[in-house]
Amino acid sequence: MPFDLLGYTLAGLVVGTSIGLTGIGGGSMMAPLLFMVFHIPAAHAVQLDFLYLVPTKLAGGWQHYRRGTVNPSLTAFLSLGALPGTILGSLFVSRTVVSNPALNGQLRQLIGVFVIVSALLLLGQLAVMWHTGADERGVRGVKFTLGRGLLIAVIGLGVGLFVGATSIGAGSILLPLLVLLLRVHMRELVSTDVAVGALMAIVGATVHSMTQAIQWDLVAALLLGSVPGALLGARLVGIISTRLVRSVVAGALIMSGLILTGIISTSG
């Protein structure tokens, strides 16, 4: 592998492991890395994010499915809203930002805002887990009424819009919201989040790639690290403390969001 692609593989390994272990790390970690480390324009970074997320989240989702921890009814209701939302968000960015490169700066700042929001939601999720023991007390195999299911679909629609536009939110926004709103066992929430995230990644990658050429060498380098990382992370669920990992991720998200929005300057 050319040396300049090794950095993409290492980035994929770190992010993929976080995805498999916590359901968090896709756009919220990779997009800032693509901006700040590899200096890729915002619209193209979103496309790359989706492309590498498809097999990464499919690999992680398959591991969770094999363990029987994906909640079918929650997955169905979330997908009912999340997939159309992803299409709409992806269409807006792929048609507007790609045709007007000057908007890349605004998209970068918007992504920075969402990264900070996702970090704050993650901290709220951690606070709930510490005080209520969400990991242990959540209900396994819970089913939802039609009314509550439609509310979940609306939440999925809103998150899907953000995911389609920024590639952020499948894990870093959706998962904390589910933890705050539902009394479902944490393993099921993580597994379901990864499964729905895989579906959103497929939709987002398809729409964004309709208007942009694909740099397959970068995608391959990211996947070389992210797929093994996702498989490793899924196997580590229940073995190492996901709370600790989420705390570290939250701190990294806040710092990267402050940089992307310009609140913290990295210039000399």
Helices and strands as residue ranges (DSSP letters): H 3-22, H 27-36, H 42-66, H 72-96, G 101-103, H 104-132, H 134-137, H 146-166, H 174-181, H 186-208, H 216-236, H 242-260
